[in-house]
Amino acid sequence: VRDTLMANFLGAGLVNDAFLTATKLPNLFRRMFAEGAFSQAFVPVLSEYRSLRSHDDVRELIAAVAASLGGLLTVISVVVMVAAPLIAVPIAYGFTDNPAKFDLFVEMLRITFPYLLLISLTALCGAVLNSYDRFAVPAFTPLLLNLCLILAALFAAPLFDQPAYALAWGVLLAGIVQFLFQLPFLKTIHMLPMPSVDWQDSGVKKVLALMAPAIFGVSVSQINLLLDTVLATFLPTGSVSWLYYSDRLSELPLGVFGIAIATVILPNLSRHHVAQSTQAFSQTLDWALKMILLIAVPAAVALILLAEPILVTLFYYGEVMTIRDMAMASLSLKAYAAGLIAFMLIKVLAPGFFARQDMRTPVRIGVIAMVMNMLFNLLLVIPLHSYWQVGHLGLAAATSLSAFLNAILLYFALRKQGIYEPIQGWLRFFIRLAIAVLVMLLVLIQLSNALGGLESFYSFNWTQRVGYIGLLCGAGFVGFAASLLL
């Protein structure tokens, strides 16, 4: 709903390119300092404290970490807001030949960047709740971001000469709301953080030591996406938006299922490691890998097949989005969907190392993947842009290829170090999964042809499109689920 409203208000042109690029930087740092490196470093240490130390020691750790993280991010936020015009140049150099677009980007960067501080403190609260097996509240919290942006688009945007400013302020408001929302739930478990600055605290030092390499390792995919955004600013207008809309759809199964599974297994893996229960550790990883594949494989196949119909259903309304926008976005969506399996596998393979407080291995693998992503960008973007004007397809394909490399290297590192040993039954699992996906694919193809295919889809109204997609997705799911049941 959020992205559909954004598409209707901003389309896929200059303004949306500027807004989306402005939110990329705080989101990159958010993944690094919040959901990414911080959570991966903090949760294992917190689990260790819970297992080996007193309740008061745990409270002191949370207070010291909250003060340290908050202070560091406050400084970073102030620096970025003051130096925004200088920082904006390398991030959006392709905008510099269009002063209006560049100035719009700078102003929105200043508005949205403090979101980093707020969402990082929210992530701290969520990590504590997750460690105490209170998963519902942190999982619900991101919904508040969507609600704030939806309300900004519906009610605040008409009050601004430039509607994108309303969305930028909506992002900042969402950070405040999400942080305040979690505080009462922390109080119920007697873990409400009262910040106390202590850089010499042993727990803070340990978290920072683990965070330093993890900042790079766990955020490789986000750094790759930022590099893609920088390159996309040099491509035709609309490229940033095409990549955004396609990335959002590929992120849906990743965010709903992949991150949920990763969130649940990390504290459990950490406890198994502290208890030195290697068999339970391996069994937890084995379960997570099967769950990921059970969701990622059919999701990837369906997204590739239904890319353009889904995009048209969600975003093709009014004059701001064109048929060309839909066709272009569908190309990058297919490329991202092809890498969805790897994106989701990384989410459960990396915690196998983080739970053991081993940050070096995923960092080393992440460096390899990022370097290869740059190489893939050069090999794919230049020829695809030069000959077919679809350079954004090369960016998406390069991201997916590097993700597969990352996932494969993580898997073999887990096996080589004896951390993970597959449990019997994988061959039977793969056969069952392959049959179910094949049945789903046949159902989708036959039903799509019976409904007239993509050619007639553009002539449908909103109700018809929703019904068409709902019927396809419902039939595909029934075919997949029935095959597994049988």
Contacts in CASP RR format, 6 or more apart in sequence:
PFRMAT RR
TARGET T0000
AUTHOR 0000-0000-0000
METHOD contacts of the structure
MODEL  1
VRDTLMANFLGAGLVNDAFLTATKLPNLFRRMFAEGAFSQAFVPVLSEYR
SLRSHDDVRELIAAVAASLGGLLTVISVVVMVAAPLIAVPIAYGFTDNPA
KFDLFVEMLRITFPYLLLISLTALCGAVLNSYDRFAVPAFTPLLLNLCLI
LAALFAAPLFDQPAYALAWGVLLAGIVQFLFQLPFLKTIHMLPMPSVDWQ
DSGVKKVLALMAPAIFGVSVSQINLLLDTVLATFLPTGSVSWLYYSDRLS
ELPLGVFGIAIATVILPNLSRHHVAQSTQAFSQTLDWALKMILLIAVPAA
VALILLAEPILVTLFYYGEVMTIRDMAMASLSLKAYAAGLIAFMLIKVLA
PGFFARQDMRTPVRIGVIAMVMNMLFNLLLVIPLHSYWQVGHLGLAAATS
LSAFLNAILLYFALRKQGIYEPIQGWLRFFIRLAIAVLVMLLVLIQLSNA
LGGLESFYSFNWTQRVGYIGLLCGAGFVGFAASLLL
1 146 0 8 1.000
1 150 0 8 1.000
2 146 0 8 1.000
2 149 0 8 1.000
2 150 0 8 1.000
2 153 0 8 1.000
3 245 0 8 1.000
3 248 0 8 1.000
3 314 0 8 1.000
3 315 0 8 1.000
4 314 0 8 1.000
4 315 0 8 1.000
4 317 0 8 1.000
5 149 0 8 1.000
5 150 0 8 1.000
5 153 0 8 1.000
5 154 0 8 1.000
6 16 0 8 1.000
6 149 0 8 1.000
6 153 0 8 1.000
6 167 0 8 1.000
7 245 0 8 1.000
7 314 0 8 1.000
7 315 0 8 1.000
7 317 0 8 1.000
7 320 0 8 1.000
7 321 0 8 1.000
8 317 0 8 1.000
8 318 0 8 1.000
8 320 0 8 1.000
9 153 0 8 1.000
9 157 0 8 1.000
9 163 0 8 1.000
9 167 0 8 1.000
9 320 0 8 1.000
10 16 0 8 1.000
10 19 0 8 1.000
10 163 0 8 1.000
10 164 0 8 1.000
10 167 0 8 1.000
10 241 0 8 1.000
10 320 0 8 1.000
11 241 0 8 1.000
11 320 0 8 1.000
11 321 0 8 1.000
11 325 0 8 1.000
12 238 0 8 1.000
12 241 0 8 1.000
12 242 0 8 1.000
12 245 0 8 1.000
12 320 0 8 1.000
12 321 0 8 1.000
12 322 0 8 1.000
12 325 0 8 1.000
12 329 0 8 1.000
13 237 0 8 1.000
13 238 0 8 1.000
13 241 0 8 1.000
13 320 0 8 1.000
14 98 0 8 1.000
14 100 0 8 1.000
14 101 0 8 1.000
14 104 0 8 1.000
14 237 0 8 1.000
15 104 0 8 1.000
15 162 0 8 1.000
15 163 0 8 1.000
15 164 0 8 1.000
16 164 0 8 1.000
16 238 0 8 1.000
16 240 0 8 1.000
16 241 0 8 1.000
16 244 0 8 1.000
17 95 0 8 1.000
17 101 0 8 1.000
17 233 0 8 1.000
17 237 0 8 1.000
17 238 0 8 1.000
17 239 0 8 1.000
17 240 0 8 1.000
17 241 0 8 1.000
18 92 0 8 1.000
18 95 0 8 1.000
18 101 0 8 1.000
18 104 0 8 1.000
18 105 0 8 1.000
18 108 0 8 1.000
18 164 0 8 1.000
19 104 0 8 1.000
19 108 0 8 1.000
19 164 0 8 1.000
19 167 0 8 1.000
19 168 0 8 1.000
20 229 0 8 1.000
20 240 0 8 1.000
20 241 0 8 1.000
20 244 0 8 1.000
21 91 0 8 1.000
21 92 0 8 1.000
21 95 0 8 1.000
21 105 0 8 1.000
21 229 0 8 1.000
21 233 0 8 1.000
21 240 0 8 1.000
22 105 0 8 1.000
22 108 0 8 1.000
22 109 0 8 1.000
22 111 0 8 1.000
22 112 0 8 1.000
22 168 0 8 1.000
23 108 0 8 1.000
23 112 0 8 1.000
23 168 0 8 1.000
23 171 0 8 1.000
24 91 0 8 1.000
24 225 0 8 1.000
24 226 0 8 1.000
24 229 0 8 1.000
25 80 0 8 1.000
25 87 0 8 1.000
25 91 0 8 1.000
25 109 0 8 1.000
25 113 0 8 1.000
25 226 0 8 1.000
26 112 0 8 1.000
26 113 0 8 1.000
26 115 0 8 1.000
26 116 0 8 1.000
26 119 0 8 1.000
26 171 0 8 1.000
27 222 0 8 1.000
28 219 0 8 1.000
28 222 0 8 1.000
28 223 0 8 1.000
28 225 0 8 1.000
28 226 0 8 1.000
29 76 0 8 1.000
29 116 0 8 1.000
30 115 0 8 1.000
30 116 0 8 1.000
30 119 0 8 1.000
30 120 0 8 1.000
30 123 0 8 1.000
31 218 0 8 1.000
31 219 0 8 1.000
31 222 0 8 1.000
32 38 0 8 1.000
32 215 0 8 1.000
32 218 0 8 1.000
32 219 0 8 1.000
32 222 0 8 1.000
33 69 0 8 1.000
33 73 0 8 1.000
33 116 0 8 1.000
33 120 0 8 1.000
33 123 0 8 1.000
33 215 0 8 1.000
34 116 0 8 1.000
34 119 0 8 1.000
34 120 0 8 1.000
34 122 0 8 1.000
34 123 0 8 1.000
35 123 0 8 1.000
35 259 0 8 1.000
36 123 0 8 1.000
36 214 0 8 1.000
36 218 0 8 1.000
36 219 0 8 1.000
37 211 0 8 1.000
37 214 0 8 1.000
37 215 0 8 1.000
37 216 0 8 1.000
37 217 0 8 1.000
37 218 0 8 1.000
37 219 0 8 1.000
38 69 0 8 1.000
38 120 0 8 1.000
38 123 0 8 1.000
38 124 0 8 1.000
38 127 0 8 1.000
38 207 0 8 1.000
38 211 0 8 1.000
39 123 0 8 1.000
39 127 0 8 1.000
39 266 0 8 1.000
40 210 0 8 1.000
40 214 0 8 1.000
40 218 0 8 1.000
40 266 0 8 1.000
40 350 0 8 1.000
40 351 0 8 1.000
40 354 0 8 1.000
40 359 0 8 1.000
41 207 0 8 1.000
41 208 0 8 1.000
41 210 0 8 1.000
41 211 0 8 1.000
41 214 0 8 1.000
41 354 0 8 1.000
41 359 0 8 1.000
42 65 0 8 1.000
42 124 0 8 1.000
42 127 0 8 1.000
42 207 0 8 1.000
42 211 0 8 1.000
43 127 0 8 1.000
43 130 0 8 1.000
43 131 0 8 1.000
43 266 0 8 1.000
43 267 0 8 1.000
43 270 0 8 1.000
43 354 0 8 1.000
44 210 0 8 1.000
44 266 0 8 1.000
44 270 0 8 1.000
44 273 0 8 1.000
44 354 0 8 1.000
44 355 0 8 1.000
44 356 0 8 1.000
44 357 0 8 1.000
45 61 0 8 1.000
45 203 0 8 1.000
45 206 0 8 1.000
45 207 0 8 1.000
45 210 0 8 1.000
45 357 0 8 1.000
46 58 0 8 1.000
46 61 0 8 1.000
46 62 0 8 1.000
46 127 0 8 1.000
46 128 0 8 1.000
46 131 0 8 1.000
47 131 0 8 1.000
47 267 0 8 1.000
47 270 0 8 1.000
47 271 0 8 1.000
47 274 0 8 1.000
48 270 0 8 1.000
48 274 0 8 1.000
49 57 0 8 1.000
49 58 0 8 1.000
49 61 0 8 1.000
49 203 0 8 1.000
50 58 0 8 1.000
50 131 0 8 1.000
51 271 0 8 1.000
51 274 0 8 1.000
51 275 0 8 1.000
52 274 0 8 1.000
55 190 0 8 1.000
58 191 0 8 1.000
59 190 0 8 1.000
59 191 0 8 1.000
60 196 0 8 1.000
60 201 0 8 1.000
61 201 0 8 1.000
61 203 0 8 1.000
61 204 0 8 1.000
62 124 0 8 1.000
62 128 0 8 1.000
62 191 0 8 1.000
62 193 0 8 1.000
63 193 0 8 1.000
63 194 0 8 1.000
63 195 0 8 1.000
63 196 0 8 1.000
64 196 0 8 1.000
64 197 0 8 1.000
64 198 0 8 1.000
64 201 0 8 1.000
64 203 0 8 1.000
64 204 0 8 1.000
65 124 0 8 1.000
65 193 0 8 1.000
65 203 0 8 1.000
65 204 0 8 1.000
65 207 0 8 1.000
66 121 0 8 1.000
66 124 0 8 1.000
66 193 0 8 1.000
66 195 0 8 1.000
67 195 0 8 1.000
67 196 0 8 1.000
67 197 0 8 1.000
67 198 0 8 1.000
68 197 0 8 1.000
68 198 0 8 1.000
68 199 0 8 1.000
68 204 0 8 1.000
68 208 0 8 1.000
69 120 0 8 1.000
69 121 0 8 1.000
69 124 0 8 1.000
70 117 0 8 1.000
70 120 0 8 1.000
70 121 0 8 1.000
70 195 0 8 1.000
73 116 0 8 1.000
73 117 0 8 1.000
73 120 0 8 1.000
74 117 0 8 1.000
76 116 0 8 1.000
77 113 0 8 1.000
77 114 0 8 1.000
77 116 0 8 1.000
77 117 0 8 1.000
80 87 0 8 1.000
80 109 0 8 1.000
80 113 0 8 1.000
81 110 0 8 1.000
81 113 0 8 1.000
81 114 0 8 1.000
84 106 0 8 1.000
84 109 0 8 1.000
84 110 0 8 1.000
84 113 0 8 1.000
85 106 0 8 1.000
87 109 0 8 1.000
88 95 0 8 1.000
88 102 0 8 1.000
88 105 0 8 1.000
88 106 0 8 1.000
88 109 0 8 1.000
89 96 0 8 1.000
90 230 0 8 1.000
91 226 0 8 1.000
91 229 0 8 1.000
91 230 0 8 1.000
92 102 0 8 1.000
92 105 0 8 1.000
92 230 0 8 1.000
92 233 0 8 1.000
93 230 0 8 1.000
93 233 0 8 1.000
93 234 0 8 1.000
94 233 0 8 1.000
94 234 0 8 1.000
95 101 0 8 1.000
95 102 0 8 1.000
95 105 0 8 1.000
95 233 0 8 1.000
96 102 0 8 1.000
104 162 0 8 1.000
104 164 0 8 1.000
107 165 0 8 1.000
107 168 0 8 1.000
108 164 0 8 1.000
108 165 0 8 1.000
108 168 0 8 1.000
111 165 0 8 1.000
111 168 0 8 1.000
111 169 0 8 1.000
111 171 0 8 1.000
111 172 0 8 1.000
112 168 0 8 1.000
112 171 0 8 1.000
112 172 0 8 1.000
114 172 0 8 1.000
115 171 0 8 1.000
115 172 0 8 1.000
115 174 0 8 1.000
115 175 0 8 1.000
118 172 0 8 1.000
118 175 0 8 1.000
118 176 0 8 1.000
118 178 0 8 1.000
118 179 0 8 1.000
119 175 0 8 1.000
119 178 0 8 1.000
119 179 0 8 1.000
121 179 0 8 1.000
122 141 0 8 1.000
122 175 0 8 1.000
122 178 0 8 1.000
122 179 0 8 1.000
122 182 0 8 1.000
124 193 0 8 1.000
125 138 0 8 1.000
125 179 0 8 1.000
125 182 0 8 1.000
125 183 0 8 1.000
125 185 0 8 1.000
125 186 0 8 1.000
125 193 0 8 1.000
126 137 0 8 1.000
126 138 0 8 1.000
126 141 0 8 1.000
126 182 0 8 1.000
127 138 0 8 1.000
128 186 0 8 1.000
128 189 0 8 1.000
128 191 0 8 1.000
128 193 0 8 1.000
129 135 0 8 1.000
129 137 0 8 1.000
129 138 0 8 1.000
129 182 0 8 1.000
129 185 0 8 1.000
129 186 0 8 1.000
129 189 0 8 1.000
130 138 0 8 1.000
130 263 0 8 1.000
130 266 0 8 1.000
130 267 0 8 1.000
131 267 0 8 1.000
132 189 0 8 1.000
132 191 0 8 1.000
133 267 0 8 1.000
134 185 0 8 1.000
134 189 0 8 1.000
135 263 0 8 1.000
135 264 0 8 1.000
137 181 0 8 1.000
137 182 0 8 1.000
137 185 0 8 1.000
138 182 0 8 1.000
138 263 0 8 1.000
139 260 0 8 1.000
139 263 0 8 1.000
141 178 0 8 1.000
141 181 0 8 1.000
141 182 0 8 1.000
142 178 0 8 1.000
144 174 0 8 1.000
144 177 0 8 1.000
144 178 0 8 1.000
144 181 0 8 1.000
145 171 0 8 1.000
145 174 0 8 1.000
145 175 0 8 1.000
145 178 0 8 1.000
147 174 0 8 1.000
148 170 0 8 1.000
148 171 0 8 1.000
148 173 0 8 1.000
148 174 0 8 1.000
148 175 0 8 1.000
148 177 0 8 1.000
149 167 0 8 1.000
149 170 0 8 1.000
149 171 0 8 1.000
149 174 0 8 1.000
151 170 0 8 1.000
152 166 0 8 1.000
152 167 0 8 1.000
152 169 0 8 1.000
152 170 0 8 1.000
152 173 0 8 1.000
153 163 0 8 1.000
153 166 0 8 1.000
153 167 0 8 1.000
156 166 0 8 1.000
156 169 0 8 1.000
156 170 0 8 1.000
157 163 0 8 1.000
157 166 0 8 1.000
157 167 0 8 1.000
159 166 0 8 1.000
160 166 0 8 1.000
183 192 0 8 1.000
186 192 0 8 1.000
186 193 0 8 1.000
198 204 0 8 1.000
199 205 0 8 1.000
210 357 0 8 1.000
210 359 0 8 1.000
212 359 0 8 1.000
213 359 0 8 1.000
213 360 0 8 1.000
213 363 0 8 1.000
214 354 0 8 1.000
214 359 0 8 1.000
214 362 0 8 1.000
214 363 0 8 1.000
216 223 0 8 1.000
216 363 0 8 1.000
216 366 0 8 1.000
216 367 0 8 1.000
217 359 0 8 1.000
217 362 0 8 1.000
217 363 0 8 1.000
217 365 0 8 1.000
217 366 0 8 1.000
217 367 0 8 1.000
218 350 0 8 1.000
218 354 0 8 1.000
218 362 0 8 1.000
220 366 0 8 1.000
220 367 0 8 1.000
220 369 0 8 1.000
220 370 0 8 1.000
220 402 0 8 1.000
220 406 0 8 1.000
221 343 0 8 1.000
221 346 0 8 1.000
221 399 0 8 1.000
221 403 0 8 1.000
221 406 0 8 1.000
223 370 0 8 1.000
224 369 0 8 1.000
224 370 0 8 1.000
224 373 0 8 1.000
224 398 0 8 1.000
224 399 0 8 1.000
224 402 0 8 1.000
225 247 0 8 1.000
225 399 0 8 1.000
227 373 0 8 1.000
227 374 0 8 1.000
227 377 0 8 1.000
228 243 0 8 1.000
228 377 0 8 1.000
228 395 0 8 1.000
228 396 0 8 1.000
228 398 0 8 1.000
228 399 0 8 1.000
229 240 0 8 1.000
229 243 0 8 1.000
231 377 0 8 1.000
231 381 0 8 1.000
231 395 0 8 1.000
232 239 0 8 1.000
232 240 0 8 1.000
232 243 0 8 1.000
232 392 0 8 1.000
232 395 0 8 1.000
233 239 0 8 1.000
233 240 0 8 1.000
235 385 0 8 1.000
235 391 0 8 1.000
235 392 0 8 1.000
236 389 0 8 1.000
238 325 0 8 1.000
238 328 0 8 1.000
239 328 0 8 1.000
239 391 0 8 1.000
239 392 0 8 1.000
241 325 0 8 1.000
241 329 0 8 1.000
242 325 0 8 1.000
242 328 0 8 1.000
242 329 0 8 1.000
242 331 0 8 1.000
242 332 0 8 1.000
242 392 0 8 1.000
243 332 0 8 1.000
243 392 0 8 1.000
243 395 0 8 1.000
243 396 0 8 1.000
245 311 0 8 1.000
245 314 0 8 1.000
245 315 0 8 1.000
245 329 0 8 1.000
245 333 0 8 1.000
246 307 0 8 1.000
246 311 0 8 1.000
246 329 0 8 1.000
246 330 0 8 1.000
246 331 0 8 1.000
246 332 0 8 1.000
246 333 0 8 1.000
246 335 0 8 1.000
246 336 0 8 1.000
246 396 0 8 1.000
247 332 0 8 1.000
247 336 0 8 1.000
247 396 0 8 1.000
249 303 0 8 1.000
249 307 0 8 1.000
249 310 0 8 1.000
249 311 0 8 1.000
249 314 0 8 1.000
249 333 0 8 1.000
249 336 0 8 1.000
249 337 0 8 1.000
250 303 0 8 1.000
250 333 0 8 1.000
250 336 0 8 1.000
250 337 0 8 1.000
250 339 0 8 1.000
250 340 0 8 1.000
250 343 0 8 1.000
253 295 0 8 1.000
253 296 0 8 1.000
253 299 0 8 1.000
253 340 0 8 1.000
253 344 0 8 1.000
254 340 0 8 1.000
254 343 0 8 1.000
254 344 0 8 1.000
254 347 0 8 1.000
257 291 0 8 1.000
257 292 0 8 1.000
257 295 0 8 1.000
257 296 0 8 1.000
257 344 0 8 1.000
258 292 0 8 1.000
258 295 0 8 1.000
258 296 0 8 1.000
258 344 0 8 1.000
258 347 0 8 1.000
258 348 0 8 1.000
259 347 0 8 1.000
261 288 0 8 1.000
261 291 0 8 1.000
261 292 0 8 1.000
261 347 0 8 1.000
261 348 0 8 1.000
262 288 0 8 1.000
262 347 0 8 1.000
262 348 0 8 1.000
262 350 0 8 1.000
262 351 0 8 1.000
265 284 0 8 1.000
265 285 0 8 1.000
265 288 0 8 1.000
265 348 0 8 1.000
265 351 0 8 1.000
266 351 0 8 1.000
266 354 0 8 1.000
266 355 0 8 1.000
268 284 0 8 1.000
269 281 0 8 1.000
269 284 0 8 1.000
269 285 0 8 1.000
269 351 0 8 1.000
269 352 0 8 1.000
269 355 0 8 1.000
269 356 0 8 1.000
270 355 0 8 1.000
272 278 0 8 1.000
272 280 0 8 1.000
272 281 0 8 1.000
272 284 0 8 1.000
272 355 0 8 1.000
273 281 0 8 1.000
273 355 0 8 1.000
273 356 0 8 1.000
273 357 0 8 1.000
281 352 0 8 1.000
281 355 0 8 1.000
281 419 0 8 1.000
281 420 0 8 1.000
282 419 0 8 1.000
282 420 0 8 1.000
282 421 0 8 1.000
282 423 0 8 1.000
283 423 0 8 1.000
285 348 0 8 1.000
285 349 0 8 1.000
285 352 0 8 1.000
285 414 0 8 1.000
285 419 0 8 1.000
285 420 0 8 1.000
286 420 0 8 1.000
286 422 0 8 1.000
286 423 0 8 1.000
288 348 0 8 1.000
289 345 0 8 1.000
289 348 0 8 1.000
289 349 0 8 1.000
290 429 0 8 1.000
292 341 0 8 1.000
292 344 0 8 1.000
292 345 0 8 1.000
292 347 0 8 1.000
292 348 0 8 1.000
293 341 0 8 1.000
293 345 0 8 1.000
293 429 0 8 1.000
293 433 0 8 1.000
294 433 0 8 1.000
295 344 0 8 1.000
296 340 0 8 1.000
296 341 0 8 1.000
296 344 0 8 1.000
296 345 0 8 1.000
297 341 0 8 1.000
297 433 0 8 1.000
297 437 0 8 1.000
298 436 0 8 1.000
298 437 0 8 1.000
298 440 0 8 1.000
298 480 0 8 1.000
299 337 0 8 1.000
299 340 0 8 1.000
300 337 0 8 1.000
300 338 0 8 1.000
300 339 0 8 1.000
300 340 0 8 1.000
300 341 0 8 1.000
301 437 0 8 1.000
301 440 0 8 1.000
301 441 0 8 1.000
302 440 0 8 1.000
302 444 0 8 1.000
302 473 0 8 1.000
302 476 0 8 1.000
303 310 0 8 1.000
303 333 0 8 1.000
303 334 0 8 1.000
303 337 0 8 1.000
303 340 0 8 1.000
304 334 0 8 1.000
304 337 0 8 1.000
304 338 0 8 1.000
305 441 0 8 1.000
305 444 0 8 1.000
305 445 0 8 1.000
305 448 0 8 1.000
306 444 0 8 1.000
306 448 0 8 1.000
306 469 0 8 1.000
306 472 0 8 1.000
306 473 0 8 1.000
307 330 0 8 1.000
307 333 0 8 1.000
307 334 0 8 1.000
307 337 0 8 1.000
308 326 0 8 1.000
308 327 0 8 1.000
308 330 0 8 1.000
308 454 0 8 1.000
308 457 0 8 1.000
309 448 0 8 1.000
309 454 0 8 1.000
309 457 0 8 1.000
309 465 0 8 1.000
309 468 0 8 1.000
309 469 0 8 1.000
309 472 0 8 1.000
310 333 0 8 1.000
310 469 0 8 1.000
311 326 0 8 1.000
311 329 0 8 1.000
311 330 0 8 1.000
311 333 0 8 1.000
312 326 0 8 1.000
312 457 0 8 1.000
312 458 0 8 1.000
312 465 0 8 1.000
313 465 0 8 1.000
313 466 0 8 1.000
313 468 0 8 1.000
313 469 0 8 1.000
315 321 0 8 1.000
315 325 0 8 1.000
315 326 0 8 1.000
315 329 0 8 1.000
316 323 0 8 1.000
316 325 0 8 1.000
316 326 0 8 1.000
316 458 0 8 1.000
317 462 0 8 1.000
323 458 0 8 1.000
328 390 0 8 1.000
328 392 0 8 1.000
331 390 0 8 1.000
331 392 0 8 1.000
331 393 0 8 1.000
331 396 0 8 1.000
332 392 0 8 1.000
332 393 0 8 1.000
332 395 0 8 1.000
332 396 0 8 1.000
333 396 0 8 1.000
335 393 0 8 1.000
335 394 0 8 1.000
335 396 0 8 1.000
335 397 0 8 1.000
335 399 0 8 1.000
335 400 0 8 1.000
336 396 0 8 1.000
336 399 0 8 1.000
336 400 0 8 1.000
338 397 0 8 1.000
338 400 0 8 1.000
339 399 0 8 1.000
339 400 0 8 1.000
339 403 0 8 1.000
339 404 0 8 1.000
341 404 0 8 1.000
341 407 0 8 1.000
342 400 0 8 1.000
342 403 0 8 1.000
342 404 0 8 1.000
342 406 0 8 1.000
342 407 0 8 1.000
343 400 0 8 1.000
343 403 0 8 1.000
345 407 0 8 1.000
345 410 0 8 1.000
345 411 0 8 1.000
346 403 0 8 1.000
346 406 0 8 1.000
346 407 0 8 1.000
346 410 0 8 1.000
349 407 0 8 1.000
349 410 0 8 1.000
349 411 0 8 1.000
349 414 0 8 1.000
350 362 0 8 1.000
350 410 0 8 1.000
352 414 0 8 1.000
352 419 0 8 1.000
352 420 0 8 1.000
353 359 0 8 1.000
353 361 0 8 1.000
353 362 0 8 1.000
353 410 0 8 1.000
353 413 0 8 1.000
353 414 0 8 1.000
353 419 0 8 1.000
354 362 0 8 1.000
356 419 0 8 1.000
361 413 0 8 1.000
361 417 0 8 1.000
362 410 0 8 1.000
365 406 0 8 1.000
365 409 0 8 1.000
365 410 0 8 1.000
365 413 0 8 1.000
366 406 0 8 1.000
368 405 0 8 1.000
368 406 0 8 1.000
368 409 0 8 1.000
369 402 0 8 1.000
369 403 0 8 1.000
369 405 0 8 1.000
369 406 0 8 1.000
369 409 0 8 1.000
370 402 0 8 1.000
372 401 0 8 1.000
372 402 0 8 1.000
372 405 0 8 1.000
373 398 0 8 1.000
373 399 0 8 1.000
373 401 0 8 1.000
373 402 0 8 1.000
376 394 0 8 1.000
376 397 0 8 1.000
376 398 0 8 1.000
376 401 0 8 1.000
376 402 0 8 1.000
377 394 0 8 1.000
377 395 0 8 1.000
377 398 0 8 1.000
379 398 0 8 1.000
380 391 0 8 1.000
380 393 0 8 1.000
380 394 0 8 1.000
380 395 0 8 1.000
380 397 0 8 1.000
380 398 0 8 1.000
381 391 0 8 1.000
381 394 0 8 1.000
381 395 0 8 1.000
381 398 0 8 1.000
384 390 0 8 1.000
384 391 0 8 1.000
384 393 0 8 1.000
384 394 0 8 1.000
385 391 0 8 1.000
411 420 0 8 1.000
414 420 0 8 1.000
415 421 0 8 1.000
432 483 0 8 1.000
432 484 0 8 1.000
433 484 0 8 1.000
435 483 0 8 1.000
436 479 0 8 1.000
436 480 0 8 1.000
436 481 0 8 1.000
436 483 0 8 1.000
436 484 0 8 1.000
437 480 0 8 1.000
439 479 0 8 1.000
439 480 0 8 1.000
439 482 0 8 1.000
439 483 0 8 1.000
440 476 0 8 1.000
440 477 0 8 1.000
440 479 0 8 1.000
440 480 0 8 1.000
440 483 0 8 1.000
443 475 0 8 1.000
443 476 0 8 1.000
443 478 0 8 1.000
443 479 0 8 1.000
444 472 0 8 1.000
444 475 0 8 1.000
444 476 0 8 1.000
447 471 0 8 1.000
447 472 0 8 1.000
447 475 0 8 1.000
447 476 0 8 1.000
448 454 0 8 1.000
448 472 0 8 1.000
451 468 0 8 1.000
451 471 0 8 1.000
451 472 0 8 1.000
457 465 0 8 1.000
457 468 0 8 1.000
460 468 0 8 1.000
END
